[in-house]
Amino acid sequence: MSGQQTNLHNTGKPGGPGDRAAAPGPALPFGPGGRGGPAMMGMPVQKAKNFKATFRRLLTYIKPHRTAMAVVFLTAVLSTVFGIVSPKIMGNATTILFEGMMAGAGIDFGAIGNILLWLAGLYVISSLFSYIQQHVMAGVSQKIVYDMRQEVNLKLARLPLKYFDSRTHGETLSRVVNDIDTISGTLQQSLTQFITSIVTLAGVVVMMLTISPLMTLIIIVTLPLSFVFIRTITTRSQKHFRGMQQSLGELNGHVEEMYTGHQVVKAFGHEQKSIERFDGVNAKLYESAWRAQFISGTVMPLMNFIGNIGYVLVSVAGGILVMRNAIKIGDVQAFIMYSKQFSMPIAQTAQIANIIQSTVASAERVFELLDEEEETPEAEGERLIAQPKGNVRFEHVKFGYKEDAPLIEDMNIDVSSGQTVAIVGPTGAGKTTLVNLLMRFYELKGGRITIDGIDITQLKRGDLRSLFGMVLQDTWLFNGTIRDNIAYGKEGATEAEVVQAAKAAHADHFIRTLPEGYDTVLNEEASNISQGQKQLLTIARAILADPAILILDEATSSVDTRTEIHIQHAMSELMKGRTSFVIAHRLSTIRDADLILVMNQGAVIEQGTHKELLAKGGFYADLYESQFSGRKKQKEAI
């Protein structure tokens, strides 16, 4: 953006309720220190519309990191394998201890010590490989999402204004922030967990079979029972989780709405209604959340119960086999440890499969944004207006937001350098549309617009927009000092220039009355100053920018009458020698305009000076009389 484009459309409140995608976070590890548990099992899974195509496209971001991913896969396998072998070796130590006690010949502590050293070495090596895996995967995942964020950010700069007009800001932010964070979390944790879970499951089954096929069969037989319980519980809990999410979104929306509009709520005495609605939604949320958490919370106790049944059967079968000398007692201990490890990878894999589904759905939403139609590409051999004069012509301009609904049919306007052009008309007449076309926020359907004889399509958008300074009715200020907000209008502006612009806009006095003066920090919505003061700062910004063409959209609508007079004088000085487009709602502000364009239904139906238009007794005269004479009722909102 050029430093001279001095005001933007307000972006609204990002991430409002209902705008965010229900994007789950990264998979959480099971076991000691982990938090992945039953509360997540019943959560409804967000699914992609086209899983295969989106998954293949996501893989293209991983492809450049093939070597690193191979290292991750290898270290994950090695770390898991060394961890799996350990219970078997520990069982040998138990066997030596048991046999030494039973034989009465003494315990071979040397052999046990050697086994413990081996175990310590295996655990260290396993941890080392796990560290390498996590370190490499962290780098890969962050590089991938870094590239993805860069691509999305560049895409947003190339999207036309109609994209943002047709979507909520929260929806766009959700794709840029939440969905990419979901992808990042899945790449960082879930992918490696998926690998280790598969290797662990396969390794544990192999080790159990080497100990006792009979006991392995006992463990596997208990699996179907676990799956039946899990499926039954998750099916019942999902509807309550859906209700919980819906109530949570409704509650967030209500709280945000009541917070941002608390003055209006108090003014109209609706506090009690607001409280009653909150209590109703909160009660629904409590009921849904309680049922969802309770039902899903029964998963682990039931899994433990089934696991304990398997544990008892394995212990009995193991005892019988030991007495028959079919296996050693240390093998029974090792098998019990393996049986404990057996169910965990299955639960992990099921959870990760759901997370991958949601991740692909998030990726699909990001790819939808990346595939959006972009602005018309810049023309080759772009031209440059070195010393702009501000001659503007609209020649047979045609435009419509939709193909089948034209708004402007044949607009012809000729504005000479230095003229002040006022644009008036009822709501929906096309006043703001005209400005959007002039700054090429929208592309024409026909005709052309020229500045100093050069078609605006032959100029780079940045160069074109740098010719304009804007002061809109909806002020836009960012979180920062007042000095920074004014200096936004001109790159490298000095302190003296900022103060001079503030004085010209009659803002210097109120700024100096603030505790921190020009160093006063505005919050995100600039709610710590009044609406009129906001407007003065945006006018100061436009004055500092010193543009060739000014666009003023009822720039003094939020200030008092006396300040408005001062600003009018300041703006008159600013507009000298510059082409100015003034979108006017109050006709008193444009009596001295060089040219008044009267618009209705997308067409310029009258044009001339204030006196000429009044003399005609047409549409403008009717509007003027409805505002000031009191002879007629106001027919349309201006």
Order of alpha helices (4+ residues) and beta strands (2+ residues): alpha-alpha-alpha-alpha-alpha-alpha-alpha-alpha-alpha-alpha-alpha-alpha-alpha-alpha-beta-beta-beta-alpha-beta-beta-alpha-beta-beta-alpha-alpha-alpha-beta-alpha-beta-alpha-beta-beta-beta-alpha-alpha
